[in-house]
């Protein structure tokens, strides 16, 4: 590995941090290798080839202000919060034509070993303690350059991890790649001597530099401007995070008092409803087809569907169903 430059980021905006990663990969001099440490406030980071709607508990994510951001690399969805530490290596791939995650995980394992924690590589891209996953890893390889990034659940809210990524498999059939759910754990309970996340971050950085001589690196003003543009135009955009999702079929079903059971089947492509059908044991004076047609072409998001039905008497199409009930069905 070439001489190392360390970027220790203090931004907690997931879209900015992923834009920073790409800027390091695309723009910084290839004479050096780079190591980044960074954290995100509450966010779900999905793999490049995943369907965003298939990976999140949408109601929970929206109610709790959790960012959803698509990364450049493949792999499964992961949850980040301020109890989680992320690390990134960017370096030349040499003769590599395939992705080898193990080499970039070993420095983390060696740091933990020094702290009394026996952790190991497990499966395709996980690091585990006592069989429980604390780190998911992924890579992006292009033009002879490789970017490896991983998570470290140090002191995260594990109940939020479970809720943010929870999706009922009966509700969605996706053509993208679904995540493999694993039992997870935090690192902190296994430490020989307790340290804070900030102290662990400093120890990891120190160990990385001991193994790979180098020094700190800061972004220039021009690089910061590039990051902000990339953040705005890609990583903070609906088109990248949701519109780039593979096609999927959403199945929504709920029973409403005074109405009956209503089931909505939505075919979603590029983040937009392409086809919608209502089924159930409800009554209808006019039939639900005009209502479905009204919503076709819209994003399956509460604000957009609410605007589309602002002047609509929904009960004409599904007897006993109010507009609020309809939005709860489609966006729940």
C-alpha positions, 0 to 999 in steps of 0.5 A: 500500500502506498504512503497513507493519508488519513482523513478524520471527518467531523461531518455527520450528514450521510449524503456529505460523507458518501460524497466525500468518499467518492471525491477521495476515490475519484479526485485525490492524487493516486500517489497515496493511499487514503484512510477515512474515519467518519460517522453518520447521524441516523441513516440507512445506507443501501447497496448500489443494486438494492431497492430502497423500498425493500430495505427499510421500514418506511413509516419508522424511517420517516417518523424518526427522521432517518436518512436513506442514502444509496452508496456506490458499492454493492452489498446489503443495507446497514444502519448508522447512528452516532454509536457506529464508526465507519472506516474507508480505505482507498488505494490502488488495486494492483492486479486485483480483478476481484473484490477481497474484503479480508485484507482491509478488515484485518487492521480492525481485528488487530486493534480489537485484539489489543483491546481484549476482544477476539473478533473474526471474519465470518462469511462473505463480508462480516466481522463478528464477535461470538458469532454476532455481527458488529461490522458489515463491509463492502467494496467498489473497484474501478479503473485499478482503484479500490474503495473498501468501507465498513461499519463498526457497531461500537455503542449503537441503538440495536433496537433502532437497527432492527426497526429501521431495516425491518420489512415484512417479507409478505409485503414486498417482492423485489427484483433487487438484492435483498439484505441478509439479516444477521444477529448483531452486537456492539463492540463495547460490552466485550472490551477488556477495559471500557473506552468511549467511542471517541477513544476507540476512534483515536486508538484505531487511527493510531494503530492504522498509522503504526501499521501503514506510515503516513500522516493526516490530510485535510480537504482543500477548498476546491475539494470541499466545493466538489463534495458539496456539489456531488452531495447535492446532485447525487447523494441527497437526491431522490433520483439517486436514493430511490429513483435508481431502485430496481423494479418491485411490487409492493403489497399493502393490505389493511382492514378498516372499520366500516370499510372492510379489507383493502389490498393495494398492489403497486408496481414501482419502477424508478421510484414511481408507481407504474401500475396500481390495483385495489382489491378486497371485500369492500363495496364501491359505487364507482369502482376503484380504477379511476382512483388507481389511475389518478395515483399512477405516475406518482411517487409512493410518498405521503406528500405526493399522494396527499397532493394528488388526492387533495380534492378527491372523495375517496369513498366514492371509489372504496366505500367507507375509506377516507383519504387519511385511511388511503394514505395510511394504507399506501404509505404505511 
